[in-house]
Amino acid sequence: MAGPARYDPLTSPVGHSAELPTAHRWPPPPQAEAPSRRRGRTGLVVVLAVLVVLVTAAGGLIAVSETLGDNVARIPDPFTGLDQAERPAATAALTFLLVGTDSRSTDPTTGSGAAAPAFVPGAQRSDVVMLAQFSPDRRTASVVSIPRDSWVAIPGRGMSKVNAAYSVGGAALLVETVEQLTKVRVDHFAVIDFAGFRSVVDAIGGVDVAVAAPTSSAGVQFHQGVNHLDGDGALVYVRQRDDLPGGDLAREARQQNVLRAVLDRISATDLLAHPLELYAFLDAITRSISLDATLTNAALRSMVLDLRHLRPGGVVFVSTPVLGPAFEGAQSVVLLDGARDAELWAALRGGSPTDYAERHPGDLLAPSPP
């Protein structure tokens, strides 16, 4: 007998309950968080700034200059406090943990121009969590989004949402949490905030994103088809959750969609052929992000050379399979699909996420997300 239908985050309504235990099903219990409070949570954005730098600069001498390298703010090594014996084994692939923060600060909190601390315990959560992996031959890459509300085990803290790990323990605890969940070795860590995201989009003259159906949010209208967005418009686009099928999960697809649009924009405008424009873009992006301290200028130069054959068309975008939304007490959470996730994590450990994508095309980013 066939089992229950699997939850599709991009087509199923938020209240869908396929494969969820009765105790987890929607509608929410009476003590659930009020909609007005949930709308107050700021979602963030595409965070793969590091990938953008490396892809656009592949083979370009500008990207390896000491000046641009010195622009990048460094985060004290988030790996030194981890039990190295318990960490996943290193592989020939190169994996970044990429984070977008929802800090309420009015000043930049990431990048060399940060006027406020990048991390204050309890002050922000990682609203975007992505694993970006470059294949062993450095010719292809994958970006895997982990829903921010994923209900996971946080070392020393019990079960909670994955984004709580950054809130209570910063980069090190989030690295440890993701490594424990996926058994994938994290080689580097990068973080960007609202201000940095806007600067990156504006630095390339905006992005073009395809929208599946008309929507609006915060006074911005998105029409069906291709929309050209500046930094502010792109931020509204990736923060919208209301009136979208799948809610936060649809927003996750939008985050990937903007990242794909950034890569496409860079490829289409051929920044490598315009040194001044390329320098302006790289200057903006290197001033907007913060990287772990192990990524010295020399290490960045080495990676640029290793990735000189990587192009935007070689990047696949995958969503972590989920069973669907649920409630744990008063908390709205996302339950992960253990069996399918195990297959995805195994593909990442083997450096072959493109093989997983071919087997599960439904987990890939759609041409026009909601």
URZI-V687888 format. One record per residue. OMEGA is omega as a letter, one per 30 degrees, with the letter a starting at -180 (999 if undefined). Layout:
[[OMEGA] [OMEGA]]
This chain:
[[a] [l] [l] [a] [l] [a] [l] [a] [a] [l] [a] [l] [a] [a] [a] [a] [a] [l] [a] [l] [a] [a] [a] [a] [l] [g] [a] [l] [a] [a] [a] [a] [a] [a] [a] [l] [a] [l] [a] [l] [a] [l] [l] [d] [l] [a] [a] [a] [a] [l] [l] [l] [a] [a] [a] [a] [a] [l] [a] [a] [a] [a] [a] [a] [l] [a] [l] [l] [l] [l] [a] [l] [a] [l] [l] [a] [a] [a] [a] [a] [a] [l] [a] [l] [a] [a] [l] [a] [l] [l] [l] [l] [l] [a] [l] [l] [a] [a] [l] [a] [l] [l] [l] [a] [l] [l] [l] [l] [l] [a] [a] [l] [a] [l] [l] [a] [l] [a] [l] [a] [l] [a] [l] [l] [l] [a] [l] [l] [l] [l] [l] [a] [l] [a] [a] [l] [l] [l] [l] [l] [l] [l] [a] [l] [l] [a] [a] [a] [l] [a] [a] [l] [l] [a] [l] [a] [a] [a] [l] [l] [a] [a] [l] [a] [l] [a] [a] [a] [l] [a] [a] [a] [l] [l] [a] [l] [a] [l] [l] [a] [a] [a] [l] [a] [l] [a] [a] [a] [l] [a] [l] [a] [a] [a] [l] [l] [l] [a] [a] [a] [a] [a] [l] [l] [l] [a] [l] [l] [l] [a] [a] [a] [a] [l] [l] [l] [l] [l] [l] [l] [l] [a] [l] [a] [a] [l] [l] [a] [l] [a] [a] [a] [l] [l] [l] [a] [a] [l] [a] [l] [a] [l] [l] [l] [a] [l] [a] [a] [l] [l] [l] [l] [l] [l] [l] [a] [l] [l] [l] [l] [l] [a] [l] [a] [a] [a] [a] [a] [l] [a] [a] [l] [a] [a] [a] [l] [l] [a] [l] [l] [a] [l] [l] [a] [l] [l] [a] [a] [l] [a] [l] [a] [l] [l] [l] [l] [l] [l] [l] [l] [a] [l] [l] [a] [l] [a] [a] [a] [a] [l] [a] [l] [l] [a] [l] [a] [a] [l] [l] [a] [a] [l] [l] [l] [a] [l] [l] [a] [a] [a] [l] [a] [l] [l] [a] [l] [a] [a] [a] [l] [a] [l] [l] [a] [l] [l] [l] [l] [l] [a] [a] [l] [l] [l] [l] [a] [l] [l] [a] [a] [l] [l] [l] [l] [a] [l] [l] [l] [l] [999]]
